[in-house]
Amino acid sequence: RLAALQRTPKPIVNKAACLIFAADHGVAKDKVSGGENCSAYPQAVTRKVLEALDHNMAGASVLAAQNDVVLRVVDVGVAGERIPMNGNSGVVIESEHKLVGGTKNFCKQSAMTIEEMDKCMLAGRQEVRRCIEEMGTNVLIFGEVGIGNTTTSSALIAAITGERIDILCDSGASTTRDGHNPDIVASKIAIV
């Protein structure tokens, strides 16, 4: 597959980069703030993860460093004020197309307008292009960070594939030892 993607019988994997996009999902806000409270953690956790990434203290930071992978994290919609990045690593950047405040609660309205979605897609294309053209990346790994992302992805997959919701939904990041929180799963199934 890599040979086909690189259009060569001898693919090269020597300049890998990991591109992580970060945003908060309106569906995950607490009920007082207009969300569905579908996560075991508040949205403030997304900010803390980005701060850890900026200080090279997150799991992704360690894995990237140990495998000579360039790590780049793009804030495309983390809720709240601008994240102060004091780690000086340059790993975390704010997209010029950032969706201020994250998405809206898709249970009550469209999560994004068409224009907002177009800007997020443009941000993704620009960052991929930057990795390839400026860094010479020949292998690109994608990731995402954001409280509420499993609820949102389950809803999208269900809409696209018609798969049963109870098959798709799980706890996401969980507070239980086994990683399965029946109350959170039931909440997500009801939402989706």
C-alpha positions in Angstrom: 0.0 0.0 0.0 2.8 2.4 0.8 4.4 1.7 -2.5 1.1 2.6 -4.2 0.6 5.7 -2.2 4.2 6.9 -3.0 3.9 5.7 -6.6 7.2 3.8 -6.4 8.2 0.1 -6.0 10.6 1.2 -3.3 8.8 3.3 -0.8 10.8 5.4 1.7 9.8 5.9 5.3 12.4 8.2 6.7 10.6 11.5 7.4 7.5 10.7 9.3 5.3 13.3 10.9 2.3 13.1 13.2 -0.4 15.7 12.6 -2.9 16.0 15.5 -6.0 18.2 15.2 -7.6 19.5 18.4 -11.1 20.8 19.0 -13.9 20.6 21.4 -17.4 19.3 20.6 -20.5 21.2 21.7 -22.4 18.0 22.5 -19.9 17.3 25.3 -20.5 20.6 27.2 -22.4 20.3 30.4 -26.1 20.8 30.3 -26.0 24.2 31.9 -23.7 25.3 29.0 -26.1 23.8 26.3 -24.4 20.4 25.9 -25.5 16.9 26.6 -22.8 16.1 29.3 -21.8 13.0 27.4 -18.2 12.7 28.6 -16.6 11.5 31.9 -14.4 14.7 31.7 -15.0 18.4 31.2 -13.8 20.2 28.1 -11.1 21.8 30.1 -9.2 18.5 29.8 -8.6 19.2 26.0 -6.7 22.3 27.0 -4.6 20.4 29.5 -3.7 17.8 26.9 -2.5 20.5 24.5 -0.4 22.1 27.3 1.2 18.7 28.0 1.9 18.2 24.2 3.4 21.7 24.1 5.7 20.8 27.0 6.6 17.4 25.4 5.1 15.6 28.4 2.2 13.8 26.7 2.2 10.2 25.5 2.2 11.3 21.9 5.3 13.5 22.6 7.2 10.6 24.0 6.2 8.2 21.2 7.1 10.7 18.5 10.5 11.5 20.1 11.4 7.8 20.5 10.5 7.1 16.8 12.0 10.2 15.2 8.5 11.4 14.2 7.9 15.2 13.9 4.9 16.1 16.0 2.6 19.0 15.1 -0.6 19.8 16.9 -3.1 22.2 15.4 -5.8 23.9 17.5 -8.8 24.1 15.1 -11.5 24.6 17.8 -10.5 24.2 21.4 -13.1 26.0 23.6 -12.2 28.9 25.8 -9.5 31.6 25.6 -6.4 31.2 23.5 -4.2 28.5 25.0 -1.0 30.0 26.4 1.8 27.8 25.1 4.8 28.3 27.3 6.7 25.1 26.4 8.4 26.9 23.5 8.4 23.6 21.6 6.5 25.0 18.7 4.6 21.7 18.6 1.1 23.3 19.2 -0.1 26.0 16.9 -3.4 27.7 16.5 -5.0 27.5 13.1 -5.8 30.7 11.3 -9.1 29.0 10.5 -9.9 28.1 14.1 -13.5 27.5 15.0 -13.8 29.8 18.0 -15.4 28.0 21.0 -15.5 24.6 19.2 -18.6 23.1 17.6 -22.2 23.6 18.6 -24.3 20.8 20.2 -25.4 18.7 17.2 -28.4 17.5 19.1 -29.9 21.0 19.0 -28.5 22.4 15.7 -25.8 21.8 13.1 -22.4 21.4 14.8 -20.9 23.7 12.2 -22.1 25.9 9.4 -21.0 25.0 5.9 -18.5 27.9 6.0 -17.1 26.7 9.3 -16.7 23.2 7.9 -15.0 24.5 4.8 -12.5 26.5 7.0 -11.7 23.4 9.0 -11.2 21.3 5.9 -8.9 24.1 4.5 -6.9 24.1 7.8 -6.4 20.3 7.3 -5.3 20.7 3.7 -2.9 23.5 4.6 -1.3 21.6 7.4 -0.8 18.5 5.3 0.7 20.6 2.5 3.0 22.3 5.1 4.2 18.9 6.4 4.9 17.6 2.9 6.4 20.8 1.3 8.2 22.4 4.3 9.2 19.3 6.2 9.7 16.9 3.4 7.4 14.3 5.1 6.9 11.1 3.3 4.7 9.4 5.9 2.0 11.2 7.6 0.1 10.0 10.7 -3.1 11.6 11.8 -4.6 12.0 15.2 -7.2 14.0 17.1 -7.7 15.4 20.6 -11.0 16.7 22.0 -13.5 15.9 24.7 -16.6 14.5 23.0 -14.9 13.1 20.0 -16.1 9.5 20.4 -19.7 10.7 20.6 -19.3 12.8 17.5 -17.4 10.1 15.5 -20.1 7.5 16.5 -22.8 9.8 15.2 -21.0 10.4 11.9 -20.2 6.7 11.4 -23.8 5.8 12.1 -25.1 8.4 9.7 -22.7 7.3 6.9 -22.8 3.5 7.3 -26.2 2.9 9.0 -24.4 0.8 11.7 -26.3 0.2 14.9 -25.5 2.8 17.6 -24.9 0.3 20.3 -22.2 -1.3 18.3 -20.4 2.1 17.8 -20.7 3.8 21.1 -18.3 3.2 24.0 -17.1 5.2 27.0 -14.4 7.1 25.2 -11.9 8.3 27.8 -13.3 6.7 31.0 -13.0 7.1 34.7 -13.4 3.3 35.3 -10.6 0.8 35.6 -11.9 -1.4 32.8 -12.5 1.6 30.5 -16.3 0.9 30.3 -18.8 3.3 31.9 -22.3 2.0 31.3 -23.9 5.4 32.2 -21.8 7.3 29.7 -22.4 4.6 27.0 -26.2 4.8 27.6 -26.0 8.6 27.4 -24.1 8.5 24.1 -26.5 5.9 22.6 -29.5 8.2 23.6 -27.7 11.2 22.0 -26.7 9.5 18.8 
